[in-house]
Structures are given as structure tokens and as C-alpha cells.
């Protein structure tokens, strides 16, 4: 079974920072990203790790980076420990299957979100005002309904606390018109490709968020891509418009947290064992359906 990793420990390797899920190490013009089994929900890191989660995030991101390389560059160099610098070899057992050697990038500090269906916070806003991220949508749409066209809804990326939706006009002000339009167009292209690919394998990609950085001045995908942490995955054979959907992602955890009465501020409650086990199974099933192979290390 996959090794449980709540935090990495690489003595002698400079730790750049610990994110909500990933530990990032400084290798000069390269970085080492280690995906732990930490889980965040409502922008708060939960105290209970999810076994195999880091392996799924790493291996599924690598899969999508390869699938979309013709559409846009990305930062991935290798996920094979044998390709890593010699200084990392002593930590091979800890890193195998859950780490990526990547090119260093100048991060663009926005979340590039694409929504193809009316769910989550988008559904809540639409019920209140008929808009999503301030943009009007046709009247009469129902929960989980597919939108006429996918929409690009950027958000500010917060190091702590909650990300905030912003308008495309605000994005243009932040990063410039050319880069904003490139981020929008590429994000929509990736979503359409991944949605069609997943749909053929019995999964609906309801929405997803991407991150970009500049590598030698070129906008490139960084961090993770179309994973259960960054996306909503729904089983196509159970999809019914007009209600919330069963999912392969962390929506199961979100639903439990909502029902628990937690106020969505730290500290978060411990997850019960059945929620942990079910979430691990959902992450693993999403990976296996999409890639046709088992998670390395399981």
C-alpha cells in the first residue's frame, strides 16, 4: 500500500515552503515538488491525511501534462527518482511516485478556473443573482446543469485564507491584456480537451482550476493539472440535473464538513475513518478510470 506522508523530511535539501498540499524544495533553477497526503477544504488544511492522495495527484498531473503538452508548455522535467539530482537519491523511498522535478517559473498569482457546469459556489451565486463571478448567465438554469459554453472565472490566489473571484477586466489590469487573454484561451482549450477525454471514460469534468508561470517568458502550466484536488469529477452514469452530484473528488469531504457544522475557519475537525477510506477510494478510482492503470506504490 502507499506510504502515508503528511509532511516530507529531506535533511540537507533546502525547503522553500510548505503549501496546503505540497512541500517545495529549492534546487536552484529547478524545484522539487513533493505531494503529501494533506487535504485542504474551504482553503483550510485538514488535520487528517488521506492515504495515497499525494501519489494520485502527482501521477495524474504528470499524465495530463503529457496529454496537453501540444497545447501549452508545462514545468515538468521528470517524476522518476532516477532522473533527480544525486543529492535526492537517499530519499528515494519517500519520493517515489509522489514527487516532480520541475523547472522554476515566475508564478502568475491567479487561479485560472474554468466551469462547464453550474455547481458549488457558482450555483450559490447564480441562485442569488443570476450571475457567476459577476457575469450574467441565461435564466432558468438548474443545479449541475451544463452551461451553454464553458466559462473562464479567474480568482486571486491567496497564500492563506480564501481565494476571491475576480473579473476578467481585473485580470487584465493585474497581468496585462496579452497575458490575460492567453491564460483565458489556453485554460478553456485545456478544459475542453480534458472534458472530452474524461467523458469518453465515464467521468464528467464539471470544473477545474489551473496555475501558470512564466518560464523564459513563456506562459506554462505549473503545480498540478486536472486532479481530484483541483477539479470536480462526476460519474457520468449517475449524472442527474437539478441536484448535487456524487463525485470522485474531495466534494465528499466538503459535504461531510458542511454537515458537521464547522464554520470553515481553522482549526478543521478530524475526519472519521469511513470518510477517509471513501475519499482514498474515490481518488484512486478517478486515476484508474482516466489513465487505465493502477496508482504507482499501491
PyMOL commands that set and color helices and strands:
alter all, ss='L'
color gray80, all
select helices_A, chain A and resi 53-68+81-83+86-95+120-129+168-175+177-199+236-238+251-260+273-291
alter helices_A, ss='H'
color red, helices_A
select strands_A, chain A and resi 15-18+22-26+30-35+40-41+44-45+76-78+99-103+106-107+110-117+131-132+135-136+146-152+155-156+164-165+203-215+218-222+231-235
alter strands_A, ss='S'
color yellow, strands_A
deselect
rebuild
show_as cartoon
